[in-house]
Each structure stands twice: as structure tokens, then as C-alpha cells.
Amino acid sequence: MKLSPSAFSALLGEMGQDVLWRRANICPCRDEYSGAATQGCAVCDARGVFWDAAVEAWTGLAGAKSVREWSHFGMWESGDVVFTIPGDSPLYAAAEFDRVVMINSSEAFSVPLVRGVSGERLSFPVLRVDSAIWIADGAIVNGDLPAIAGDGSVDWSGVALAPDVGTQYSLSGRRHTEYFIFKDLVQDRAHFHGLALPRKVVARRFDLFGR
């Protein structure tokens, strides 16, 4: 018996999801002894990791059995998923802390921000913004919608009805779910002569990593 990488890849390509993959890099700002990132680093934002530009890729999602097996390790968190990555996808080269955006699916979001302060940005990939609201004179104001820059920064330029600087407001809309590669579920396939059979990796919500 010989397993066929091309057959696996064709199946996963048909039933999988399109994603955006960003490779993780250890930031040079990390302390050589402690491994801690430098506070205020402009490259990694004190995370100790920065990411390359996004690459289009695709992956399959493992079934409930694989998720249950992962939960038995005792490291499962709500929202974890298991990717089954075909050998012909760029994502096959993914490693720890790489970021993966699921571009075929979305979920609702609603977050509080403060106009004009440092850090006025969204830390996740936005599909659309549906509402911007704040309180003025004890009443809710439904404002005009700001633009969201590629880095998540909120841009109020040219917006007629916008909150004053220093005012707290909330943005609501839809976002793409983003994960980071948390664990490689290594499988010994040397008996198939190193063929590029599908890999399994555990992915975790990226906002957990951000905190």
C-alpha cells in the first residue's frame, strides 16, 4: 500500500478553506539571556515576534475526533482548531507562531476605543464596520463610519459626524477569524519515504497571543 499525496491534496483542496498565511520571525530585539522583547520596539510591538507579508494558501479542517484527541493533552482552549494541511499548499511550511486568517468565514465584533489616543487601532483583520457609537449629553450618538487602514488604525479623516478627541466610542462590524500556529502534531511518516502527506497542526485564536 502506498498513500497518494496528490489524492489527499485534491480532496483537501476541494473541501478546505482559503486562508492568508504570515510567517513568524523572532525579533532581534529579544534579550539574549532572558528572551524577553524590548519594551517599545517599533518592529514587534514588544511581542518578541514579527510577521512577513501575507501569502494566499488553503487548508482543511480536522474533524471532531482530532479535536478530542488534542483536548486529551490538557492544553485545549475554547476556540482551538486543528488544521489538516495538504502538501501542495504554501501553508504546508507553516511553523510555530505563524498567523493564519480564515478568509472564507467571519464573525461579529464590537470593541471600545478612544478617539485620538495612542493605540487607536483594531488588532484583527476587519471585513467591514457597521456602526460607530458614543455617548454625548447622556444620549447615544450613531456616527458616520471611519476608514480602517491596513494596519488596523482607525482613520476619521473627512468623517462628518465623528467623536471628539478623547471621547470613548465603540465600533461594531464583521471580522475574519485569525489564528496562530500553536502546536505541530508530529506524525512519523518516514515509512512513506518522506512524501508530502498532510500535516496536522493546532491553531489558537490570535487575540489570545496578543494579550
Beta strands, then each sheet from edge to edge (+ up, - down):
strand 1: 17-22
strand 2: 24-26
strand 3: 49-51
strand 4: 55-61
strand 5: 81-85
strand 6: 99-102
strand 7: 107-114
strand 8: 126-136
strand 9: 139-142
strand 10: 147-148
strand 11: 154-155
strand 12: 168-175
strand 13: 178-185
strand 14: 199-205
sheet 1: 1+ 4- 5+ 14- 13+ 6- 1+
sheet 2: 2+ 3-
sheet 3: 7+ 12- 8+ 9-
sheet 4: 10+ 11-
end
